[in-house]
């Protein structure tokens, strides 16, 4: 639900950033009191428009719905890390002219809500995010979650080209379509001479629930182990073993499909075992999502993958 215009216009009595910060005691107390429903400090519609300024504060028990953060940010120092606790940011707009960590590098977000927000030039860098809700992320938004920890969070709605990097994800739920979204298991894998075991990775994908999601053209790199995730029925999550690969090729080669040669070429190119990518996720539209002319090929490939994964007990259920 859109924020009423009157909640934004009331802040016009404070025409400059400094006046806003003075009136709110650096975003700690709202001159408009608290919200009726949640008893949160009422910062709804606030306009924080700066020229690159930053302040070192924490936010607690506040409603910043419909807020504008433009070339202004909360930032960390060597001795201070922001805590953002029980804050609503629904329908807020975060705009930075240069890439900036949202609320500072290493910020901790607890029980926060980000519904239908706009992000430009911001990401979550080295943050700890717990018990937060992210919903209705805009299709044109490319978010970066390069976090220490993302735990007990809920992601609702479609997510396009978001990078979770090697963020440690635990007990999170995804609902909606994830397209070209990437997850890594570890930060540094190129210098490793031996395989990195599951207990040694940065991101174990611990109890991640994808059961209400669809993953299309998603990437799981750098020792991203998926044996502890709850997969969707609309995907095939599987371990890429030599046995699986040989079974997949054999099934295709013994089939009389007119697509045989293309299927074999595709499998050899994208589904051969690789030490740094022990698991893969397939979807019927992986190939045809942006190429509808390949719908039959995409579905046929998916069917063969599912059959091979089932036959070799490599499918995660």
ABEGO torsion letter per residue (X at the ends): XBBBAAAAAAAAABABAAAAAAAAGGGABBAAEBBAAAGBBBABGBBBBBAGBBBBBBBBGBBABGBBBBGBBBBBBAABBBBBBGBBABGBBBBBABBBBBGEBGBBBBGBBBBGBBBBGBBBBGBBBBGBBBBGBBAABBBBBBBABBBGBBBBEBBBGBBAEABBBBGBBBBEBBBGBBBBABABAAABABBBBAAABABAGBGBBAAABBBBGBBBBGGBBAAABBBBAABBBBBBBAAAAAAAAAAAAABABAAAAAAAAAAAAAABBBAABABBBBBAAAAAAABAAAAAAAAAAAAAAAAAAAAAGABBX
